[in-house]
Amino acid sequence: MPTGQGRLTNSGDEGDAGDRLVTLGRVTGAHGVRGWVKLHSETQPRDNIIHYRTWLLGLGGQWTPREVEAGRAQGKGVVAKLVGCDDRDAAEALKGAEIAVRRSQLAADLAPGEYYWTDLEGLRVVTVDGVDLGTVDHLFETGANDVMVVKGERERLVPFVVDQVVRGVDLADGVIRVDWDPEF
């Protein structure tokens, strides 16, 4: 199963795969008056975002490294305190910033059959009969299961349900094999 952790960010970096930026969430506003920020997290579980001690914040096309001083789950969301962000005005100034980390910062020890969404994006999707459906553009959650948005000659929504629909993921060859009707 894919983990809802991150999507590839076009950072303009030309480095190796470990240098890619992966967006984990965004700052949605200020929390209180002491510089804490509210977050929308795309990690699973949602408070995993605060386990990364250094974030890259993207605002206005610029990526700035920021150290995470503290963080916690707060109701249905997540809040964090960044070093140097000491009042509500500083926190409000970060509203809308994307939160990213380098791909190399993500844990490499996933359980068998688990994948980061960012690693699935761009893979070819081919049916078990060899029909090329296109490439994974992005994924999203539905509550029941994750769904791959596959773009080829047309856009398809393919459930990421291992063994029922997804028959294999080969990251080395860049292919996901699916049991899916190409006409659907």
C-alpha positions as CSV (number, residue, x, y, z in Angstrom):
1,M,0.0,0.0,0.0
2,P,1.3,3.5,-0.6
3,T,1.9,5.8,2.3
4,G,0.3,9.2,2.0
5,Q,3.6,10.8,2.5
6,G,4.5,13.5,0.2
7,R,4.3,14.3,-3.4
8,L,7.1,15.4,-5.7
9,T,7.8,19.1,-5.8
10,N,9.3,20.8,-8.8
11,S,12.2,22.5,-7.1
12,G,14.3,23.0,-10.1
13,D,17.0,20.8,-8.5
14,E,19.0,18.8,-11.1
15,G,20.6,16.5,-8.5
16,D,20.1,12.8,-7.9
17,A,16.8,11.3,-6.7
18,G,17.8,11.8,-3.1
19,D,18.0,15.5,-3.7
20,R,14.4,15.8,-5.0
21,L,12.1,17.8,-2.8
22,V,9.0,16.0,-1.5
23,T,6.1,18.2,-0.2
24,L,4.8,16.9,3.1
25,G,2.2,19.7,3.8
26,R,1.7,23.4,4.1
27,V,1.4,26.1,6.7
28,T,-2.3,27.1,7.0
29,G,-2.0,29.9,9.6
30,A,-0.9,31.0,13.0
31,H,-1.7,29.1,16.2
32,G,-1.7,31.4,19.3
33,V,0.5,34.4,19.8
34,R,3.9,32.7,20.4
35,G,4.9,31.9,16.8
36,W,3.3,28.5,16.5
37,V,1.9,27.6,13.0
38,K,-1.0,25.4,12.0
39,L,-0.3,22.8,9.4
40,H,-2.0,20.7,6.8
41,S,0.0,17.4,6.8
42,E,0.0,14.9,3.9
43,T,2.0,12.3,6.0
44,Q,0.5,9.2,7.5
45,P,0.0,9.4,10.4
46,R,-0.5,13.2,10.1
47,D,1.8,14.1,12.9
48,N,4.8,12.4,11.2
49,I,5.5,15.7,9.6
50,I,7.0,17.0,12.9
51,H,9.5,14.2,13.1
52,Y,11.6,15.9,10.4
53,R,13.8,18.4,12.2
54,T,14.6,20.5,9.2
55,W,12.0,21.6,6.7
56,L,12.3,23.6,3.5
57,L,9.6,26.2,3.3
58,G,8.5,27.3,-0.1
59,L,7.1,30.8,-0.5
60,G,7.2,32.9,-3.7
61,G,9.4,30.4,-5.5
62,Q,12.1,30.4,-2.9
63,W,12.9,27.5,-0.6
64,T,14.3,28.3,2.8
65,P,15.5,25.8,5.4
66,R,13.8,26.1,8.8
67,E,14.5,24.1,12.0
68,V,11.5,22.6,13.8
69,E,11.7,23.4,17.5
70,A,8.6,21.6,18.6
71,G,5.3,20.2,17.3
72,R,2.3,18.1,18.2
73,A,-1.1,16.9,17.1
74,Q,-3.7,19.4,17.9
75,G,-7.4,18.4,17.5
76,K,-7.7,17.2,13.9
77,G,-4.6,19.0,12.8
78,V,-1.0,19.6,13.6
79,V,0.9,22.6,15.0
80,A,4.6,23.4,15.1
81,K,7.0,25.9,16.5
82,L,9.9,26.9,14.2
83,V,13.2,28.3,15.5
84,G,13.1,32.1,15.1
85,C,9.3,32.3,14.6
86,D,8.5,33.9,17.9
87,D,5.2,35.8,17.5
88,R,1.9,35.7,15.7
89,D,3.0,38.1,12.9
90,A,6.0,35.9,12.1
91,A,3.7,32.8,12.0
92,E,1.1,34.6,9.8
93,A,3.9,35.5,7.4
94,L,4.4,31.8,6.7
95,K,0.8,31.1,5.8
96,G,0.6,29.3,2.5
97,A,4.2,28.1,2.6
98,E,4.7,24.6,1.3
99,I,6.7,22.2,3.6
100,A,9.2,20.0,1.9
101,V,12.1,17.7,2.8
102,R,14.7,16.0,0.6
103,R,13.7,12.6,-0.7
104,S,16.9,11.3,1.1
105,Q,15.3,12.3,4.5
106,L,12.4,9.9,4.1
107,A,12.8,6.5,5.9
108,A,14.2,3.8,3.7
109,D,12.9,0.9,5.8
110,L,9.3,0.6,4.6
111,A,7.5,-2.7,5.1
112,P,7.3,-4.9,2.0
113,G,4.4,-3.7,-0.2
114,E,4.6,-0.1,1.2
115,Y,5.6,2.8,-1.0
116,Y,5.8,6.5,-0.8
117,W,3.4,8.2,-3.2
118,T,6.3,10.3,-4.5
119,D,8.1,7.1,-5.6
120,L,5.0,5.9,-7.5
121,E,4.4,9.2,-9.4
122,G,5.8,8.9,-12.9
123,L,5.7,5.1,-13.1
124,R,4.2,3.5,-16.2
125,V,0.9,1.6,-15.5
126,V,0.5,-1.5,-17.6
127,T,-2.3,-4.1,-17.5
128,V,-1.5,-7.7,-16.9
129,D,-2.3,-8.2,-20.7
130,G,0.4,-5.7,-21.6
131,V,-1.8,-2.6,-22.4
132,D,0.0,0.6,-21.5
133,L,-2.5,2.9,-19.7
134,G,-0.1,5.8,-19.1
135,T,1.8,7.2,-16.1
136,V,0.9,7.9,-12.5
137,D,0.3,11.6,-12.3
138,H,-0.6,11.6,-8.6
139,L,-2.5,9.7,-5.9
140,F,-5.3,10.7,-3.5
141,E,-7.1,9.1,-0.6
142,T,-10.8,8.2,-0.7
143,G,-11.2,6.7,2.8
144,A,-11.8,3.3,1.3
145,N,-8.5,3.1,-0.5
146,D,-5.9,5.2,-2.3
147,V,-6.4,6.0,-6.0
148,M,-3.9,6.5,-8.7
149,V,-4.6,9.2,-11.3
150,V,-3.1,7.7,-14.5
151,K,-2.6,9.9,-17.5
152,G,-2.2,8.4,-21.0
153,E,-4.4,8.9,-24.0
154,R,-7.0,9.8,-21.4
155,E,-7.1,10.1,-17.6
156,R,-8.1,7.0,-15.6
157,L,-8.7,6.6,-11.8
158,V,-7.3,3.3,-10.8
159,P,-7.7,2.0,-7.2
160,F,-4.4,1.1,-5.5
161,V,-5.7,-2.1,-4.0
162,V,-2.9,-4.7,-3.8
163,D,-3.7,-8.2,-5.1
164,Q,-7.1,-7.2,-6.4
165,V,-6.1,-4.4,-8.8
166,V,-2.4,-3.8,-8.3
167,R,-0.6,-7.0,-9.2
168,G,2.9,-5.7,-8.8
169,V,5.1,-2.6,-8.4
170,D,8.6,-2.7,-9.9
171,L,10.3,0.5,-8.8
172,A,13.6,-0.5,-10.6
173,D,11.9,-0.9,-14.0
174,G,9.4,1.9,-13.3
175,V,6.3,-0.1,-13.9
176,I,3.1,-0.9,-12.0
177,R,1.1,-3.9,-13.3
178,V,-2.6,-3.8,-12.8
179,D,-5.6,-6.0,-13.4
180,W,-7.7,-3.3,-15.0
181,D,-10.0,-3.1,-18.0
182,P,-8.4,-0.6,-20.4
183,E,-11.9,0.5,-21.6
184,F,-12.8,1.6,-18.1
